Amino acid sequence: MRLFHPMFAILLVLMTGAPLSQAAETGSPITFSDVWARPSATATGAVYLTMTNEGESDDALVSVASDVAAKTEVHEMTMTDMVMRMRKADSVALPAGQSVAFAPGGYHVMLIGLKHALAAGDDLSLTLRFEKAGEIVLTVPVEDRSPSKMPSMEHMGH
Ligand SMILES: [Cu+2]
């Protein structure tokens, strides 16, 4: 049977397109975008990302790990009495249907005790463990994005 009528092609695209957009092929309802790490020549580095829960049940990021650093933690920057502080977040809630952005000035993944410098163009592997979705491994590109206004801020307290 030959199905070369243009209408069939359109139907096939519609039929195969739907499940892909739900990330069904990975089996995980958690999707990521805007994943990048800041270049670093010091002992610490930072990873930023946006995570979205496309599933029906609430989840939470409970731990992070990377083999490029001795210790990997989720940190949160907060403004208290006009002073920026950084503290370790034990978990980050990711309710069903919502996104959480890790971005300069807010949440970030802190790489502590880097085993080597991170240069733009490098990749690093980051493992995120979720309460329900389990472990997800991301490849994080090191990118030289818009320079931070306060480059030393993210390293405060380390
Ligand atoms: Cu930090």
py3Dmol code that shows the C-alpha trace and the ligand (Angstrom):
import py3Dmol

protein = """\
ATOM      1  CA  MET A   1       0.000   0.000   0.000  1.00  0.00           C
ATOM      2  CA  ARG A   2       1.328   3.412  -0.926  1.00  0.00           C
ATOM      3  CA  LEU A   3       0.347   6.376   1.234  1.00  0.00           C
ATOM      4  CA  PHE A   4       1.876   9.271  -0.594  1.00  0.00           C
ATOM      5  CA  HIS A   5      -1.142  11.530  -0.559  1.00  0.00           C
ATOM      6  CA  PRO A   6      -0.127  14.736   1.359  1.00  0.00           C
ATOM      7  CA  MET A   7      -3.031  14.240   3.758  1.00  0.00           C
ATOM      8  CA  PHE A   8      -1.523  11.017   5.078  1.00  0.00           C
ATOM      9  CA  ALA A   9       1.786  12.738   5.737  1.00  0.00           C
ATOM     10  CA  ILE A  10       0.033  15.395   7.793  1.00  0.00           C
ATOM     11  CA  LEU A  11      -1.842  12.773   9.799  1.00  0.00           C
ATOM     12  CA  LEU A  12       1.365  10.879  10.526  1.00  0.00           C
ATOM     13  CA  VAL A  13       3.047  14.037  11.828  1.00  0.00           C
ATOM     14  CA  LEU A  14       0.091  14.788  14.070  1.00  0.00           C
ATOM     15  CA  MET A  15      -0.047  11.229  15.393  1.00  0.00           C
ATOM     16  CA  THR A  16       3.646  10.885  16.149  1.00  0.00           C
ATOM     17  CA  GLY A  17       4.100  14.461  17.345  1.00  0.00           C
ATOM     18  CA  ALA A  18       1.766  14.277  20.320  1.00  0.00           C
ATOM     19  CA  PRO A  19       3.523  11.697  22.508  1.00  0.00           C
ATOM     20  CA  LEU A  20       6.957  13.264  21.900  1.00  0.00           C
ATOM     21  CA  SER A  21       5.876  16.611  23.280  1.00  0.00           C
ATOM     22  CA  GLN A  22       4.954  14.906  26.552  1.00  0.00           C
ATOM     23  CA  ALA A  23       8.484  13.508  26.903  1.00  0.00           C
ATOM     24  CA  ALA A  24       6.947  10.018  26.968  1.00  0.00           C
ATOM     25  CA  GLU A  25      10.032   8.583  25.309  1.00  0.00           C
ATOM     26  CA  THR A  26      12.145   9.175  28.418  1.00  0.00           C
ATOM     27  CA  GLY A  27       9.519   7.860  30.822  1.00  0.00           C
ATOM     28  CA  SER A  28       9.985  10.973  32.953  1.00  0.00           C
ATOM     29  CA  PRO A  29       7.519  13.835  33.254  1.00  0.00           C
ATOM     30  CA  ILE A  30      10.344  16.227  34.189  1.00  0.00           C
ATOM     31  CA  THR A  31      11.802  18.251  31.324  1.00  0.00           C
ATOM     32  CA  PHE A  32      14.696  20.721  31.287  1.00  0.00           C
ATOM     33  CA  SER A  33      15.567  23.836  29.371  1.00  0.00           C
ATOM     34  CA  ASP A  34      18.112  26.638  29.571  1.00  0.00           C
ATOM     35  CA  VAL A  35      20.721  24.307  31.093  1.00  0.00           C
ATOM     36  CA  TRP A  36      24.204  25.831  31.387  1.00  0.00           C
ATOM     37  CA  ALA A  37      27.205  26.185  33.664  1.00  0.00           C
ATOM     38  CA  ARG A  38      29.268  29.267  34.252  1.00  0.00           C
ATOM     39  CA  PRO A  39      32.931  29.056  33.217  1.00  0.00           C
ATOM     40  CA  SER A  40      35.188  28.832  36.267  1.00  0.00           C
ATOM     41  CA  ALA A  41      38.911  28.839  36.929  1.00  0.00           C
ATOM     42  CA  THR A  42      38.394  28.719  40.711  1.00  0.00           C
ATOM     43  CA  ALA A  43      37.406  25.922  43.094  1.00  0.00           C
ATOM     44  CA  THR A  44      33.672  26.545  42.719  1.00  0.00           C
ATOM     45  CA  GLY A  45      31.223  26.637  39.840  1.00  0.00           C
ATOM     46  CA  ALA A  46      27.512  27.132  39.300  1.00  0.00           C
ATOM     47  CA  VAL A  47      24.948  25.375  37.096  1.00  0.00           C
ATOM     48  CA  TYR A  48      21.670  26.990  36.060  1.00  0.00           C
ATOM     49  CA  LEU A  49      18.610  25.354  34.512  1.00  0.00           C
ATOM     50  CA  THR A  50      14.839  25.456  34.256  1.00  0.00           C
ATOM     51  CA  MET A  51      12.952  22.305  35.231  1.00  0.00           C
ATOM     52  CA  THR A  52       9.321  21.662  34.370  1.00  0.00           C
ATOM     53  CA  ASN A  53       6.995  19.032  35.789  1.00  0.00           C
ATOM     54  CA  GLU A  54       4.717  17.963  32.928  1.00  0.00           C
ATOM     55  CA  GLY A  55       3.296  15.126  35.005  1.00  0.00           C
ATOM     56  CA  GLU A  56       0.161  14.875  37.095  1.00  0.00           C
ATOM     57  CA  SER A  57       1.780  14.518  40.497  1.00  0.00           C
ATOM     58  CA  ASP A  58       3.913  16.873  42.544  1.00  0.00           C
ATOM     59  CA  ASP A  59       7.601  16.087  42.738  1.00  0.00           C
ATOM     60  CA  ALA A  60      10.717  17.558  44.349  1.00  0.00           C
ATOM     61  CA  LEU A  61      14.418  17.738  43.560  1.00  0.00           C
ATOM     62  CA  VAL A  62      16.095  16.108  46.543  1.00  0.00           C
ATOM     63  CA  SER A  63      19.769  15.900  45.590  1.00  0.00           C
ATOM     64  CA  VAL A  64      22.337  16.703  42.924  1.00  0.00           C
ATOM     65  CA  ALA A  65      25.695  15.151  42.081  1.00  0.00           C
ATOM     66  CA  SER A  66      28.493  15.643  39.574  1.00  0.00           C
ATOM     67  CA  ASP A  67      31.818  13.926  39.154  1.00  0.00           C
ATOM     68  CA  VAL A  68      33.570  17.218  38.322  1.00  0.00           C
ATOM     69  CA  ALA A  69      33.296  18.418  41.925  1.00  0.00           C
ATOM     70  CA  ALA A  70      34.020  17.023  45.385  1.00  0.00           C
ATOM     71  CA  LYS A  71      30.611  18.221  46.582  1.00  0.00           C
ATOM     72  CA  THR A  72      27.498  19.351  44.733  1.00  0.00           C
ATOM     73  CA  GLU A  73      24.675  21.229  46.455  1.00  0.00           C
ATOM     74  CA  VAL A  74      21.538  23.183  45.579  1.00  0.00           C
ATOM     75  CA  HIS A  75      21.840  26.727  46.885  1.00  0.00           C
ATOM     76  CA  GLU A  76      19.373  29.542  47.101  1.00  0.00           C
ATOM     77  CA  MET A  77      20.230  33.219  47.136  1.00  0.00           C
ATOM     78  CA  THR A  78      17.931  35.343  49.239  1.00  0.00           C
ATOM     79  CA  MET A  79      17.816  39.022  50.044  1.00  0.00           C
ATOM     80  CA  THR A  80      17.570  39.654  53.798  1.00  0.00           C
ATOM     81  CA  ASP A  81      17.853  43.160  55.196  1.00  0.00           C
ATOM     82  CA  MET A  82      19.418  44.299  51.913  1.00  0.00           C
ATOM     83  CA  VAL A  83      22.111  41.634  52.167  1.00  0.00           C
ATOM     84  CA  MET A  84      22.366  38.787  49.653  1.00  0.00           C
ATOM     85  CA  ARG A  85      22.772  35.474  51.425  1.00  0.00           C
ATOM     86  CA  MET A  86      23.299  32.008  50.071  1.00  0.00           C
ATOM     87  CA  ARG A  87      21.995  28.931  51.807  1.00  0.00           C
ATOM     88  CA  LYS A  88      21.791  25.235  51.016  1.00  0.00           C
ATOM     89  CA  ALA A  89      18.339  24.084  49.967  1.00  0.00           C
ATOM     90  CA  ASP A  90      17.553  20.560  51.180  1.00  0.00           C
ATOM     91  CA  SER A  91      14.953  20.096  48.457  1.00  0.00           C
ATOM     92  CA  VAL A  92      13.216  22.139  45.793  1.00  0.00           C
ATOM     93  CA  ALA A  93       9.484  21.537  45.331  1.00  0.00           C
ATOM     94  CA  LEU A  94       8.344  21.014  41.731  1.00  0.00           C
ATOM     95  CA  PRO A  95       4.526  20.931  41.748  1.00  0.00           C
ATOM     96  CA  ALA A  96       2.630  19.257  38.887  1.00  0.00           C
ATOM     97  CA  GLY A  97       2.348  21.515  35.835  1.00  0.00           C
ATOM     98  CA  GLN A  98       4.861  24.039  37.105  1.00  0.00           C
ATOM     99  CA  SER A  99       8.379  25.223  36.284  1.00  0.00           C
ATOM    100  CA  VAL A 100      11.186  26.281  38.586  1.00  0.00           C
ATOM    101  CA  ALA A 101      14.044  28.362  37.184  1.00  0.00           C
ATOM    102  CA  PHE A 102      17.555  28.166  38.572  1.00  0.00           C
ATOM    103  CA  ALA A 103      19.078  31.468  37.486  1.00  0.00           C
ATOM    104  CA  PRO A 104      21.699  33.948  38.664  1.00  0.00           C
ATOM    105  CA  GLY A 105      20.391  35.611  41.836  1.00  0.00           C
ATOM    106  CA  GLY A 106      18.131  32.703  42.811  1.00  0.00           C
ATOM    107  CA  TYR A 107      18.550  28.944  42.909  1.00  0.00           C
ATOM    108  CA  HIS A 108      21.735  27.452  41.502  1.00  0.00           C
ATOM    109  CA  VAL A 109      23.545  24.147  41.640  1.00  0.00           C
ATOM    110  CA  MET A 110      26.848  24.788  43.375  1.00  0.00           C
ATOM    111  CA  LEU A 111      29.873  22.777  42.368  1.00  0.00           C
ATOM    112  CA  ILE A 112      32.264  22.819  45.336  1.00  0.00           C
ATOM    113  CA  GLY A 113      35.840  21.629  45.013  1.00  0.00           C
ATOM    114  CA  LEU A 114      36.097  21.557  41.218  1.00  0.00           C
ATOM    115  CA  LYS A 115      38.558  18.952  40.006  1.00  0.00           C
ATOM    116  CA  HIS A 116      39.415  21.013  36.936  1.00  0.00           C
ATOM    117  CA  ALA A 117      38.612  24.397  35.430  1.00  0.00           C
ATOM    118  CA  LEU A 118      35.380  24.784  33.458  1.00  0.00           C
ATOM    119  CA  ALA A 119      35.941  26.501  30.124  1.00  0.00           C
ATOM    120  CA  ALA A 120      33.311  27.649  27.640  1.00  0.00           C
ATOM    121  CA  GLY A 121      32.705  24.796  25.213  1.00  0.00           C
ATOM    122  CA  ASP A 122      33.229  22.064  27.850  1.00  0.00           C
ATOM    123  CA  ASP A 123      30.445  19.735  28.958  1.00  0.00           C
ATOM    124  CA  LEU A 124      29.850  18.314  32.395  1.00  0.00           C
ATOM    125  CA  SER A 125      27.520  15.624  33.648  1.00  0.00           C
ATOM    126  CA  LEU A 126      24.992  16.448  36.354  1.00  0.00           C
ATOM    127  CA  THR A 127      22.787  13.884  38.080  1.00  0.00           C
ATOM    128  CA  LEU A 128      19.551  15.142  39.598  1.00  0.00           C
ATOM    129  CA  ARG A 129      17.546  12.933  41.928  1.00  0.00           C
ATOM    130  CA  PHE A 130      13.827  13.533  42.269  1.00  0.00           C
ATOM    131  CA  GLU A 131      11.556  12.166  44.968  1.00  0.00           C
ATOM    132  CA  LYS A 132       9.254  10.454  42.420  1.00  0.00           C
ATOM    133  CA  ALA A 133      10.942  10.672  39.000  1.00  0.00           C
ATOM    134  CA  GLY A 134      14.185   9.216  40.370  1.00  0.00           C
ATOM    135  CA  GLU A 135      17.586   9.957  38.844  1.00  0.00           C
ATOM    136  CA  ILE A 136      17.964  12.050  35.710  1.00  0.00           C
ATOM    137  CA  VAL A 137      21.388  12.659  34.150  1.00  0.00           C
ATOM    138  CA  LEU A 138      21.895  15.900  32.244  1.00  0.00           C
ATOM    139  CA  THR A 139      24.761  16.988  30.008  1.00  0.00           C
ATOM    140  CA  VAL A 140      25.467  20.595  30.925  1.00  0.00           C
ATOM    141  CA  PRO A 141      27.300  22.851  28.442  1.00  0.00           C
ATOM    142  CA  VAL A 142      29.690  25.428  29.898  1.00  0.00           C
ATOM    143  CA  GLU A 143      28.729  28.755  28.355  1.00  0.00           C
ATOM    144  CA  ASP A 144      30.112  32.239  28.629  1.00  0.00           C
ATOM    145  CA  ARG A 145      26.802  34.076  29.046  1.00  0.00           C
ATOM    146  CA  SER A 146      26.204  37.718  29.866  1.00  0.00           C
ATOM    147  CA  PRO A 147      28.727  38.634  32.547  1.00  0.00           C
ATOM    148  CA  SER A 148      27.365  38.626  36.069  1.00  0.00           C
ATOM    149  CA  LYS A 149      27.040  42.032  37.683  1.00  0.00           C
ATOM    150  CA  MET A 150      28.477  40.587  40.859  1.00  0.00           C
ATOM    151  CA  PRO A 151      30.773  37.709  39.853  1.00  0.00           C
ATOM    152  CA  SER A 152      32.005  37.013  43.370  1.00  0.00           C
ATOM    153  CA  MET A 153      28.507  36.805  44.867  1.00  0.00           C
ATOM    154  CA  GLU A 154      27.843  33.170  43.966  1.00  0.00           C
ATOM    155  CA  HIS A 155      31.043  32.129  45.689  1.00  0.00           C
ATOM    156  CA  MET A 156      30.289  33.954  48.888  1.00  0.00           C
ATOM    157  CA  GLY A 157      30.729  31.755  51.914  1.00  0.00           C
ATOM    158  CA  HIS A 158      32.784  29.051  50.230  1.00  0.00           C
TER     159      HIS A 158
END
"""
ligand_1 = """\
1
CU
Cu 26.145 28.651 46.010
"""
view = py3Dmol.view(width=600, height=400)
view.addModel(protein, "pdb")
view.setStyle({"model": 0}, {"cartoon": {"style": "trace"}})
view.addModel(ligand_1, "xyz")
view.setStyle({"model": 1}, {"stick": {}})
view.zoomTo()
view.show()
